Amino acid sequence: MAESAAVASGDLATAAQYNNLRNDVLSTTLGHVHDGTNGRAYEDAKDIFVGTGLDAGLRWSTGDASNHSLVLFLGDSNQALHITDKGAVATDWNVGADTHPTLYIHSNTTPATDYLRLGDHDGTTAYIDVVGGTTLALEIAGTTAVQLTATNFQPNADDGVALGVSGTAFADVFLASGAVINFNAGDITITHEANKLSFAGASTGYFFDDDIDLGSAGHLLNIGGTGTSLTAQQLNISKSNSGGTNEAHVKNTSNTGGSNADLRAEVGGTSAGDPTMTLVVSGGATFLVGVDNSASDIMVINRGGTIGTDDVIRVTDASPPVITYNTTHPTGTFDYVCPTCGHHSDTPFLCHGQPAEWRDDVMDFRAMVLREPGAVEYMEKIGVMERSYDNDGRPELFTTLGADWMFVGAMAYQNRQRMDQQHEEHEVRFCTMEDRVEAVEEALEIVREQVVALGATPEA
């Protein structure tokens, strides 16, 4: 029997006809079926159709001659492919017709409403849609690595996976207005507002290992702004810098009128503490400049770092201001001075195994003013002046506040003693008429001597 021969109803097939038909059906060259041993098979580029209108089919395609492949083709009316439990094969999926091939993988629990939808590639966008569920989980080796929900993209566990890796990092990260970067469940947060970033947390402080560049003029570094609540607010510039200088600059580079620079320390009001600036040598001296808020707002230069104790200079908040300085340290008078160490007193004393010398303060002051040899050295020895050298090796001379006016006072007292002594001598000398006549004659003799010295002849 030929492959195309028709068989009428009621015809009987002979054995030869039957064998001929069997050979046709089992032929390996006609593209139908294979022998019963190796199962059913179709040749290259042969289609298996399903559906009354040949709606979909399967082909081992040779369209790519170098790489043959299996192709599942779908009908134009609805290009959907559903994978489901056999018990749900006849379900009305209640989805619209797909224009582009789309795969539906259904849940065995509620297959009609819960499924994974893949594909629907329109030439621009393709879709992965968890329909009826909340989470898309990506697993590696059977363990969930990351999860995607309607609100979050997250690792499956805390500190789970990194976002990018060294050498294959992401190009950029774009965050919306109001975004928050949250470290360790709120330990530190960085929150965005319009034109503003707010840092919170970090109870031990924020540390930078390089410069903080604020950019162009007019930008501000605001420490402790609105919303910050700390028991102590501190901008700490601390770094070992051998041979260098750690600096804080406030500089206005404009050279126009009204362009100022201001370094300000301000407290909240008259009941608050004191605005100060403290200068410290670690393990050494401490000096402070500030305003004593509790003492009529006097401006103070202080030794030791505690306003009101060991103040050096005080300036009142008055117009014009009144300046006072600390003269509490003992100085004594300068009548008797030890020539070895400069110790001085108003009464004789022994020092370094010898009696102190009586000094004429008026003549010592005169010698200092005239820079006579040894005069400045003497003033330094008694603590009235101080000599040093500047960084370029040039000599400098400073006057010690307090000791200077004590010396002037001692000099004035000695001068008053001289005047009193001269007054007493005059009272004794001119107490009689004879004394007065004798004094007049002595004066006339002095005048005559001066006239002769000028080359004139005095009259008798």
TORKE-286373 format. One record per residue (C-alpha): residue in three letters; x, y, z. Coordinates in steps of 0.02 Angstrom, whole numbers, plus 32768, in hexadecimal, padded with zeros to 4 digits. Example, Ala and Ser with C-alpha at 12.3 -4.5 7.8 and 13.67 -1.06 7.14 Angstrom:
<nodes>
ALA82677F1F8186 SER82AC7FCB8165 
</nodes>
This chain:
<nodes>
MET800080008000 ALA804180A67FD0 GLU8057812C8052 SER7FCB81948001 ALA7F52810A7FD3 ALA7EA2811D8011 VAL7E4B80928072 ALA7D918085805F SER7D1C805380EB GLY7D0F7F9880F9 ASP7DAE7F758097 LEU7E177EE780D5 ALA7ED57EF780DB THR7F3D7E6680A8 ALA7FD97E388109 ALA80437E878083 GLN7FDE7F27808B TYR7FEA7F2A8148 ASN80A67F128146 ASN80B57F9980C2 LEU80508011812F ARG80B87FE481C6 ASN815880098169 ASP811380B38135 VAL80E380E081E7 LEU818880A78230 SER81F080F381A5 THR8288815981DE THR828281BE813F LEU81D181FE813C GLY81DC826981DA HIS8154820D8237 VAL8185819082BE HIS821B812482E7 ASP8222806E8310 GLY81CF803483AF THR8274801E8409 ASN82B680D08408 GLY8210812B8420 ARG81BD81AE83B5 ALA822B8224834F TYR821C82AB82CA GLU82A082E08250 ASP82EF838E8240 ALA8279841F821A LYS81DD83B38232 ASP815083FA829B ILE80E083AE831E PHE804084138328 VAL7FBC842183AF GLY7F12847483A7 THR7E8684698329 GLY7ECA84F982C7 LEU7F7E84C082D7 ASP7F8E8545835F ALA8038851383A8 GLY80C084978389 LEU816D845383A4 ARG82008448832A TRP82B684138329 SER82E984AE82C9 THR837984BA8250 GLY836185758238 ASP8410858C8280 ALA846C850D8214 SER84FF8509828D ASN849984F6832B HIS83F68496831A SER837B84B483A6 LEU82D1848283EB VAL824D850883CF LEU81A285168420 PHE8134858683B5 LEU809285D683F1 GLY7FF986118395 ASP7FE186C8836C SER7F3B86D683CA ASN7F8E86B88475 GLN8047869A848C ALA80398657853F LEU808B85B8857F HIS804E85758628 ILE80A784F58695 THR803584AD871A ASP7FFF84128776 LYS7FA183998707 GLY7F0883AE8773 ALA7EFE84668743 VAL7F1B844C868A ALA7E6C8485865C THR7E6B851F86CD ASP7E2B85C6868D TRP7EC5862F86B2 ASN7E6286CF86A0 VAL7EF08731864F GLY7EEB879485B0 ALA7F398756850E ASP7FF387708504 THR803887C38469 HIS80EA878A8491 PRO811E86DD84CC THR810286D38589 LEU812286448601 TYR80B186278697 ILE80F185B28720 HIS806185918796 SER805C856C884F ASN801584C18877 THR7FB78510890A THR7F4D858F88AD PRO7F83857F87F8 ALA7EFF85F487B1 THR7F3A868B8817 ASP7FED8669884D TYR8073865787C9 LEU811886978788 ARG810686F586E4 LEU81A087008675 GLY81BF875185CD ASP814287BE856E HIS81D78813851E ASP819588A384B4 GLY823D88CE8467 THR8269894584F5 THR823288F9859A ALA8224884785D9 TYR81CA88178679 ILE81E087A88711 ASP814087B28777 VAL81178755881A VAL805987568807 GLY7FF8873488A7 GLY80988731890F THR810287B28969 THR81B6877C8954 LEU822D874E88C8 ALA82BF86EA8913 LEU836386CB88BA GLU83BA862D88F8 ILE846F85F888E5 ALA8491853D88FE GLY83E78524894C THR83F685B389C9 THR839B865889B7 ALA841A86E3899B VAL83AE877C897A GLN82F487A6897A LEU828F8827891B THR81E78865895D ALA817988F7892E THR81D7896489AE ASN8284891789C8 PHE831688C7896F GLN8372886D89FA PRO83E887DE8A25 ASN839A87478A77 ALA83FB87658B1A ASP844E87F58B73 ASP84FA881D8B28 GLY84CC87A18A9E VAL851587DA89F8 ALA857A886E89BA LEU853988EC893C GLY85C188E288B8 VAL867388A688CF SER871F88F388BB GLY874988FB8802 THR869488E287CA ALA863C896D8828 PHE859A89C387FA ALA85AD8A66879A ASP85368AD28800 VAL84B48ACB888A PHE841A8B3A8878 LEU83AF8B5D8911 ALA830C8BBD891B SER82E98C588984 GLY82D58C258A3A ALA83408B898A25 VAL83948B408AC0 ILE84388ADF8ACA ASN84288A788B68 PHE84C08A238BB6 ASN84A589918C2D ALA83EC89AC8C52 GLY83FA8A648C7F ASP84A78A6C8CCE ILE84D08AF58C4F THR845A8B3F8BCE ILE84708BB88B3F THR83CB8C0A8B0E HIS83AA8C768A76 GLU833C8D108A6F ALA83358D9389E7 ASN83E78DD989DC LYS84168D888A82 LEU84648CEB8ACC SER84498CC38B85 PHE84BB8C4E8BE7 ALA847C8BFA8C84 GLY84C28B7C8D00 ALA857F8B608D0A SER858C8B7E8DC5 THR864A8B6F8DBA GLY86578BF18D30 TYR86768BFF8C75 PHE87278BE58C37 PHE87778C1A8B92 ASP88278BE98B5D ASP883A8C798AE2 ASP87FD8D2A8ABF ILE87468D5B8ABE ASP87318DCB8A27 LEU86988E3C8A36 GLY86A68E748982 SER86828F238945 ALA866C8FC189AB GLY85D08FCD8A14 HIS85CA8F158A44 LEU85B88EF08AFD LEU85F28E668B72 ASN856B8E668BF8 ILE85998E048C94 GLY85068DD78D02 GLY84798E1A8C96 THR83BD8E0C8CB0 GLY83878D608CED THR842E8D318D3A SER84288D068DF2 LEU84D28CDE8E3E THR85158CF28EEF ALA85B58D398EA6 GLN85CE8D838DF9 GLN86808D878DBE LEU86E18DA88D1F ASN87818D4A8D42 ILE881A8D668CD5 SER88998CEA8D19 LYS89268C9A8CB8 SER89DF8C7D8CCF ASN8A388CF48C58 SER8AF28CEB8C7B GLY8B4B8D878C41 GLY8AA88DD48C02 THR8A1A8E408C42 ASN89658E0F8C5D GLU88FE8EA78C30 ALA884B8EE78C30 HIS88308F768BB5 VAL87A28FF28BA3 LYS87CD90548B07 ASN876A90CB8A9A THR87CE90DB89F9 SER8766916E89B8 ASN87BF921689B8 THR8721928189B4 GLY86D792F18A39 GLY867492978ABF SER86C491EF8A99 ASN86EC91AF8B47 ALA8724910F8B9B ASP86E190E08C47 LEU871190578CC2 ARG868990568D46 ALA866A90028DEE GLU85BC902B8E2F VAL85508FF28EC1 GLY84948FF68ED1 GLY847D908A8F46 THR84AF90E28FE7 SER8483904A9051 ALA84F18FD68FEA GLY85A88FAA9000 ASP863D90018FB5 PRO8675900B8EFE THR872F8FE48EFE MET87C68FB28E98 THR88478F468EF2 LEU88FF8F348EC4 VAL89508E978F0C VAL89FE8E4E8F0B SER89E18D968F36 GLY8A348D778FDD GLY8A618E308FE9 ALA8A0C8ED98FF1 THR89568F058FD0 PHE891A8FB28FA2 LEU88688FE88F7D VAL8816907E8F29 GLY875D90958F49 VAL86CC90F78F91 ASP869F90E0904A ASN85E290DB9038 SER85C790D790F4 ALA8636916F9115 SER85E291F990B1 ASP862391AF900E ILE86D791E59024 MET875191A98F9F VAL87DB91428FEF ILE888790FF8FC6 ASN88A090739044 ARG892B8FFE907A GLY88F68F4D90A5 GLY88548F419042 THR87D88F7290CB ILE878E902090BA GLY87949080915F THR882E9023919D ASP88D99068916B ASP889090E890F2 VAL891D9147909D ILE88BF91D8904C ARG8809920E905B VAL87AC92868FE7 THR870292C9901D ASP866992CB8FAC ALA865C93898FB5 SER8674941B8F3F PRO870294418F45 PRO873F939B8F8D VAL87AA93979029 ILE884493279026 THR888D92DC90C4 TYR8918925D90DB ASN894B91E99167 THR89CD923491DD THR89B291B8926A HIS8A5F916C925A PRO8AD791B292DE THR8B5D922792A0 GLY8B9692909334 THR8BF293329322 PHE8C9C934692D0 ASP8CFE93A69358 TYR8D6E93129383 VAL8D9E929492FC CYS8E0791F692FF PRO8E8C92109277 THR8E9191549256 CYS8DDA9121923F GLY8D7A91C5923A HIS8D0F91A392D4 HIS8CD6924B9318 SER8C84929A93B1 ASP8C6593409408 THR8CD6930F949A PRO8D8892CC94A4 PHE8D9E920E949A LEU8E21918A947C CYS8E21912393DC HIS8EA390AF9390 GLY8F1490CD9424 GLN8F1B91899410 PRO8EB692239440 ALA8E3C926593C0 GLU8E709308936B TRP8E0E93A9937A ARG8DDC93E492CC ASP8DAB948F928B ASP8D0F94649227 VAL8D0C950E91D1 MET8DBC94F9918F ASP8D9D94439160 PHE8D04947790FD ARG8D66950390A8 ALA8DF09488907A MET8D719410902F VAL8D2294998FC6 LEU8DCE94CE8F87 ARG8DFB94168F6A GLU8E9994288FD0 PRO8F0393888FDC GLY8EBB930C9058 ALA8E1C93719076 VAL8DA592FF9014 GLU8DF99265905F TYR8DD892AD910C MET8D2092CB90E2 GLU8D12921890A6 LYS8D6491D69145 ILE8CE6922E91B6 GLY8C5391F2914A VAL8C1E929890FE MET8C50926D904C GLU8C6891CF8FE6 ARG8CE091B38F57 SER8CCB91308ECD TYR8CE991118E14 ASP8C6991018D88 ASN8C6790718D0C ASP8CE190CE8C9D GLY8D5E90E58D29 ARG8D3D919E8D46 PRO8D3F91DA8DFC GLU8C9992088E4E LEU8C7492668EEF PHE8BD292558F52 THR8B9692B18FED THR8B45924D9077 LEU8A99928E90A3 GLY8A8592A8915E ALA8B3F92A89183 ASP8B5393429115 TRP8ADA93B09176 MET8B1D936D921B PHE8BC993A791E4 VAL8B84945091B0 GLY8B2D945C9259 ALA8BCE943392B5 MET8C2C94B3924B ALA8BA895379273 TYR8BB2950E932C GLN8C709522932B ASN8C5D95C692CF ARG8BE096019351 GLN8C5A95D493DA ARG8CDD96429386 MET8C6496D3937A ASP8C3396C19430 GLN8CE896BC9463 GLN8D11975893FC HIS8C7B97B29445 GLU8CB6978A94F5 GLU8D6697C794CA HIS8D1F986A9484 GLU8CB69888951E VAL8D519872958C ARG8DC198DC951E PHE8D4C9972950B CYS8D09997895BA THR8D6E9A1B95E9 MET8D8F9AC19590 GLU8E4A9A9E958C ASP8E2C99F99533 ARG8DC09A4E94B1 VAL8E439AD89490 GLU8ECA9A549481 ALA8E6199F49402 VAL8E459A93939B GLU8F009AB7939A GLU8F249A059361 ALA8EA89A1B92D4 LEU8EF69AC1929F GLU8FA29A70929D ILE8F6199E89229 VAL8F199A6C91B4 ARG8FBF9ACB91B0 GLU901D9A2D9182 GLN8FA49A0D90F2 VAL8FB79AC290B3 VAL90749AB190B4 ALA90659A0E9058 LEU90059A6A8FD0 GLY90959AE88FBE ALA90419B80900F THR907B9BE990A2 PRO90039BE09135 GLU8FD29C7F918B ALA8FF99C939240 
</nodes>
